[in-house]
């Protein structure tokens, strides 16, 4: 018996043993494992993978003997189980290198969460109301198969999270077997723009790998790589080596971003770009490199022509940056032995693809592609590029299948998501919790917790998602097939378009930037109390996220920290506490994503506001990604501070801060 199987220990005969108990008792049901294989008080560390985000950090899971209370024949009895006590990074894993972020550490709370779905459930009330009754798996699968069989296959929409590997392949095979369109990734955290830019410039399939730890001088543009972007553990670990891992070199980081993110806070210099001005900034960088004869390799002729035509002064004025300061940075970047530009779209704008494409060409000009300290190709991906046009797909949906996605939370109201969920013939969720979208579902067919797939025995009557799909395919008499490759996106030429903002500036004077948060990511982490208790890096708020505004706006609105603000766009309104951020760019309001779930367990439901809910329905043209930063808002004070907790308020009092 190997170590993993050894821990699949919940006894199938435990029920029989418990059934023999004649009184309410604390009688311990033994595990059916030889005593020599589990020693009370001794730990085992088993390898696994964190699935809290798409980075997929390798982990080591500490497992020990534990006890849980279960009901057997109407009696409460105790049962010995293998219990997960702690999760750490796997030192041999190339991504985590032995480290984990807070979300990875907290994932153990997801396994033991009191509000996990414990088995299949069927709607008993109205859609949108969380009223469900337990059913058997046979009944649930029969109902699901019936609803799928009756639907027009072209109107079956499968929304997924940002999965890699076998799970995305299983879903693609299932939809192909049904004759349905390929699955659609409905997530704010799959980084389609970064993937598309790498495909356009280098022909790569996947997220590029930046060798930050061997770079000498890094220019970050729009990618909060130590915060909510891509792979914070991987880049956090690299950043440590970039700074302190070499005897003779301390890496220099300059971060150009439209808010003082975690990465910008850790940088040597922050260049506060106006929202959506990243393409203009990078064109100016390229032109200065050309003018200073610091180019090591010429880009393709049309790109070279576009950069040669760039007017540095005008572009940097549009970015809101001082030209002298930028010229200094570019000179240092160009002269560095190992320069690197690390660009992304932490806050997606309508022109973010242009920015990331331009950054790749700047890397090409700096001669670092494929070199130590440069940009490298991703590992070969098993799956073809995914479709991210969730709102477009939902518009034609008759049956909606959902796994690892939560469209009722991550899509703005203006997208019409609630109309679709209300009128669809069937909505079926495979998620582990009754979340915002689950409340609109007809059937809940909960998956195991990821730790139950390879570390411990399932605690409840859940079922592995892949098994549920296979069972459904059998009932539908369809055989899962290899997926067909989706059509390619249209070609892209480098442009320098200004960002598109929706809303009349006279009525809605502020630009609004919801961003992926360190603790809750795209909102999926907010059901865990450890993450609610983790102070927000910007405001130090716990159990409630604020809107960040600049001191000048705060003075105009007569707002102090914690006062309640109304944030209003053409598409909706919400209220949240204000955090007067000394380094916020005047006229730009920002808010971490995570709060405002209508349904997501006892710790997240009804807490705070969802900044995504009021966004305009603007989608990046080439990929279909939701434009997070394209909505103008109006702010007003509605009430004095109430019930808002800051962990370290005195450190963050409003004070003078010259960000220029
Ligand atoms: S970055 Fe954090 S949440 Fe993402 S896989 Fe790694 S540990 Fe998990």
Boltz pocket constraint, residues with backbone or C-beta under 6 A from the ligand:
constraints:
  - pocket:
      binder: B
      contacts: [[A, 50], [A, 51], [A, 52], [A, 53], [A, 54], [A, 55], [A, 56], [A, 57], [A, 99], [A, 100], [A, 101], [A, 102], [A, 103], [A, 104], [A, 105], [A, 230], [A, 231], [A, 232], [A, 233], [A, 234]]
      max_distance: 6.0
